[in-house]
Amino acid sequence: MADSEITFEVREDEAEGGYVARALGHAIFTQGDDLEDLRTMVKDAVACHFADPASRPKIIRLHFVRDEVLAS
């Protein structure tokens, strides 16, 4: 039976701008220029990775990770 959920770790792409996303536990990577584009690209990447709709996760979770640097 397929997992019902897949989680992507999302980070801002400091080098090129936009966002990069990496699926946890799967070899799926994608990027988008903005959040709307990223959501579209993540859905497309999941559909390509799980070609059989029956094996595709029903929920895609985006986990946003943000690094903050403070001067001491």
Phi and psi in degrees as GROMACS dihedral restraints (atoms count N, CA, C in turn):
[ dihedral_restraints ]
;  ai    aj    ak    al  type     phi  dphi    fc
    3     4     5     6     1   -74.9    20    10
    4     5     6     7     1   151.8    20    10
    6     7     8     9     1   -64.3    20    10
    7     8     9    10     1   142.7    20    10
    9    10    11    12     1   -85.2    20    10
   10    11    12    13     1    -9.0    20    10
   12    13    14    15     1  -145.2    20    10
   13    14    15    16     1   145.5    20    10
   15    16    17    18     1  -131.3    20    10
   16    17    18    19     1   140.2    20    10
   18    19    20    21     1  -115.7    20    10
   19    20    21    22     1   134.4    20    10
   21    22    23    24     1  -111.8    20    10
   22    23    24    25     1   135.0    20    10
   24    25    26    27     1   -88.4    20    10
   25    26    27    28     1   123.5    20    10
   27    28    29    30     1  -114.3    20    10
   28    29    30    31     1   131.9    20    10
   30    31    32    33     1  -132.5    20    10
   31    32    33    34     1   152.1    20    10
   33    34    35    36     1   -71.5    20    10
   34    35    36    37     1   139.1    20    10
   36    37    38    39     1   -90.4    20    10
   37    38    39    40     1    99.7    20    10
   39    40    41    42     1   -67.9    20    10
   40    41    42    43     1   -30.5    20    10
   42    43    44    45     1   -73.8    20    10
   43    44    45    46     1   -45.4    20    10
   45    46    47    48     1  -115.4    20    10
   46    47    48    49     1    -5.4    20    10
   48    49    50    51     1    84.1    20    10
   49    50    51    52     1   168.4    20    10
   51    52    53    54     1    80.0    20    10
   52    53    54    55     1  -152.6    20    10
   54    55    56    57     1  -135.1    20    10
   55    56    57    58     1   150.5    20    10
   57    58    59    60     1  -121.3    20    10
   58    59    60    61     1   145.5    20    10
   60    61    62    63     1  -133.1    20    10
   61    62    63    64     1   139.5    20    10
   63    64    65    66     1  -131.5    20    10
   64    65    66    67     1   126.4    20    10
   66    67    68    69     1   -74.7    20    10
   67    68    69    70     1   136.7    20    10
   69    70    71    72     1   -84.6    20    10
   70    71    72    73     1   121.5    20    10
   72    73    74    75     1    89.0    20    10
   73    74    75    76     1     0.9    20    10
   75    76    77    78     1  -140.4    20    10
   76    77    78    79     1   154.4    20    10
   78    79    80    81     1   -88.9    20    10
   79    80    81    82     1    66.9    20    10
   81    82    83    84     1  -125.9    20    10
   82    83    84    85     1   123.2    20    10
   84    85    86    87     1  -132.9    20    10
   85    86    87    88     1   142.3    20    10
   87    88    89    90     1  -157.3    20    10
   88    89    90    91     1   175.3    20    10
   90    91    92    93     1  -150.2    20    10
   91    92    93    94     1   162.5    20    10
   93    94    95    96     1  -149.6    20    10
   94    95    96    97     1   152.6    20    10
   96    97    98    99     1   -71.4    20    10
   97    98    99   100     1   -31.8    20    10
   99   100   101   102     1  -145.6    20    10
  100   101   102   103     1   179.7    20    10
  102   103   104   105     1   -64.9    20    10
  103   104   105   106     1   -38.5    20    10
  105   106   107   108     1   -63.8    20    10
  106   107   108   109     1   -44.8    20    10
  108   109   110   111     1   -63.4    20    10
  109   110   111   112     1   -41.5    20    10
  111   112   113   114     1   -60.8    20    10
  112   113   114   115     1   -44.8    20    10
  114   115   116   117     1   -59.3    20    10
  115   116   117   118     1   -42.9    20    10
  117   118   119   120     1   -63.1    20    10
  118   119   120   121     1   -44.7    20    10
  120   121   122   123     1   -66.9    20    10
  121   122   123   124     1   -37.4    20    10
  123   124   125   126     1   -64.0    20    10
  124   125   126   127     1   -46.5    20    10
  126   127   128   129     1   -60.2    20    10
  127   128   129   130     1   -42.2    20    10
  129   130   131   132     1   -65.1    20    10
  130   131   132   133     1   -41.7    20    10
  132   133   134   135     1   -64.2    20    10
  133   134   135   136     1   -40.5    20    10
  135   136   137   138     1   -65.6    20    10
  136   137   138   139     1   -42.7    20    10
  138   139   140   141     1   -62.7    20    10
  139   140   141   142     1   -37.9    20    10
  141   142   143   144     1   -70.8    20    10
  142   143   144   145     1   -40.6    20    10
  144   145   146   147     1   -68.9    20    10
  145   146   147   148     1   -40.6    20    10
  147   148   149   150     1  -106.4    20    10
  148   149   150   151     1    79.9    20    10
  150   151   152   153     1   -60.0    20    10
  151   152   153   154     1   -35.0    20    10
  153   154   155   156     1   -84.0    20    10
  154   155   156   157     1   115.4    20    10
  156   157   158   159     1   -55.4    20    10
  157   158   159   160     1   -28.3    20    10
  159   160   161   162     1   -68.8    20    10
  160   161   162   163     1   -25.4    20    10
  162   163   164   165     1   -93.9    20    10
  163   164   165   166     1    -5.0    20    10
  165   166   167   168     1   -76.0    20    10
  166   167   168   169     1   135.0    20    10
  168   169   170   171     1   -59.9    20    10
  169   170   171   172     1   144.5    20    10
  171   172   173   174     1   -82.6    20    10
  172   173   174   175     1   -24.1    20    10
  174   175   176   177     1  -125.0    20    10
  175   176   177   178     1   134.0    20    10
  177   178   179   180     1  -113.6    20    10
  178   179   180   181     1   119.9    20    10
  180   181   182   183     1  -106.4    20    10
  181   182   183   184     1   130.7    20    10
  183   184   185   186     1  -104.9    20    10
  184   185   186   187     1   118.3    20    10
  186   187   188   189     1  -105.9    20    10
  187   188   189   190     1   110.1    20    10
  189   190   191   192     1   -86.0    20    10
  190   191   192   193     1   128.4    20    10
  192   193   194   195     1  -115.6    20    10
  193   194   195   196     1   128.1    20    10
  195   196   197   198     1  -130.1    20    10
  196   197   198   199     1   127.7    20    10
  198   199   200   201     1   -93.4    20    10
  199   200   201   202     1   135.9    20    10
  201   202   203   204     1  -127.4    20    10
  202   203   204   205     1   129.4    20    10
  204   205   206   207     1  -110.4    20    10
  205   206   207   208     1   129.7    20    10
  207   208   209   210     1  -116.2    20    10
  208   209   210   211     1   141.2    20    10
  210   211   212   213     1   -78.3    20    10
  211   212   213   214     1   143.3    20    10
